[in-house]
Amino acid sequence: MKIDILLKKLLDQKKEIVEASKVSAQSIDFWEEKAEKLFAKMDEEEEGWSYSPNDCIEDTCSKNLKEINILMKRMKFENDQLDVLEKKIEELEETISQTIEEHAKKQKK
């Protein structure tokens, strides 16, 4: 395969992965924002606990902990996805570098 065609194919693959990683990063930002809102809501609820019965406090805490767990799992998933994509980018960059290096050696001969 010609070097220009091979490099274009590799660079197109890299571009797709970079775009996918941008989507993952935006998703992480989204979930972090939701978490910040939840923490702010929890702070507000905590201020009113001195006048609340214990069972109400326990119910509120339990509900909030469930939401936190969901958010944390989602952010972990997105971070894991981002790690996989970044590894793929590194591998593609290594392949591109090796391809150019091999082509340069052939040109010197």
C-alpha positions, 0 to 999 in steps of 0.5 A, spaced: 500 500 500 502 506 498 505 510 504 500 516 503 494 512 502 496 508 509 498 514 513 491 517 511 487 511 513 491 511 520 490 519 521 483 518 519 482 512 524 486 517 529 481 523 528 475 518 529 478 516 536 480 523 538 472 525 536 470 519 541 474 522 546 472 529 546 465 526 547 467 522 553 470 528 556 464 532 555 460 526 558 465 526 564 464 534 564 456 533 564 456 528 570 461 532 574 456 538 573 450 533 576 454 531 582 456 538 584 449 540 583 447 534 588 452 536 593 450 543 593 443 540 594 445 535 600 449 541 603 442 545 603 438 539 606 443 538 611 442 545 614 435 543 615 436 537 619 436 540 626 429 540 625 427 534 622 426 527 624 431 522 624 427 517 619 427 523 614 434 524 615 436 517 614 431 517 608 434 523 605 441 520 606 439 514 603 436 517 597 442 521 596 447 516 597 444 512 591 444 518 586 452 519 588 453 511 587 450 512 580 454 518 578 460 515 581 459 509 576 457 513 570 463 517 571 468 511 572 465 508 566 466 514 562 473 515 565 475 508 563 472 509 556 477 515 555 483 511 558 481 506 552 481 511 547 487 514 549 491 508 549 488 507 542 491 514 540 498 512 543 498 505 539 496 509 532 501 514 533 506 509 534 504 505 528 504 512 524 511 513 527 513 506 525 510 507 518 514 514 517 520 511 519 520 505 515 518 509 509 524 513 510 529 507 511 526 505 504 527 512 501 535 512 503 536 505 500 
